[in-house]
Amino acid sequence: MSRFSSALVRAVKTPAGRTSKPRRAAAVVLGAFLTFAGISHLSFARSEFQAQVPDWVPMDKDLVVLVSGVAEIGLGASLIVWRKRRVPVGLAAAAFFIAIFPGNISQYVTQTDAFGLSTDRDRLIRLFFQPLLVLWALWGTGAWQALRAEQRKR
């Protein structure tokens, strides 16, 4: 097991420590954002999300949208209410944002219009926000600090 993966496993098991109010607020806002996005997957923006599923994904696009919507609702609700295990929830949210990034890349490469992104410039700008979401999840939940602390122990 690599040094990083060992630290990751230990960080997941780390109980939540004290978190500053700004970080807690960041986690709650991200949780609300994810919950809203998940609800939109299941209802009013379903076709928009289907447009983002790359053709190479070997599953029905509607099923992908439904499953990812349920995952977003679960992650969002967990970020809001599950304070004692926020480190693993933050890691899961960051992993989720990484996992869906190929859909954003596909939207740019295939020039697919969705969510009001109708130009290559707009779709390209959107790509730069995904890493910010990953960092937001890691910082707001204390997962970044837990990973760093575990790596320093070695």
Residue, then its C-alpha position, 0 to 999 in steps of 0.5 A: m500500500s502506498r504512503f498516500s493510500s495508507a494515510l487515506v485509510r487512516a484519515v477515513k477512520t479519523p473522528a471529526g475534530r473541532t471545526s471552525k465556523p467558516r469550515r462548518a458553514a462551507a460544508v453546510v452550503l456545499g451540502a445544500f448545493l449538492t442536495f439541490a443538484g440531486i433533486s434537480h437530477l431527479s426532476f426538472a433538470r433531468s434532460e440537462f444532466q442526461a446531455q452530460v453523460p458521455d456516450w462511452v458510459p456503458m449504461d442508460k443515461d437516465l439511470v446514470v442521472l438518477v443514480s448520481g442524483v441519489a448520490e448527491i442527495g445522500l452526500g448533501a444531506s450527510l454534509i449538513v447533518w452528519r457532523k461526527r463523520r464529516v471527514p469520510v463524507g468530505l472524502a466521498a464528496a471529493a471523490f464524487f466530484i472527481a468521478i463526474f468530471p469526465g462528463n464535464i470534459s465530454q460536454y466541452v469536447t462534444q460541444t453539447d449545450a446544457f445548463g445554459l452553456s452554449t459556447d466552447r468558452d462557457r464550457l471551458i470555464r466550467l471545467f475550472f470550477q470542478p477542482l474548486l468543488v473538490l477543494w471545497a469538499l476537502w477543506g470544509t469537512g476537515a478532510w484535507q487537514a486529516l490527510r495531511a496530519e496522517q501523512r505527517k505521522r509517517 
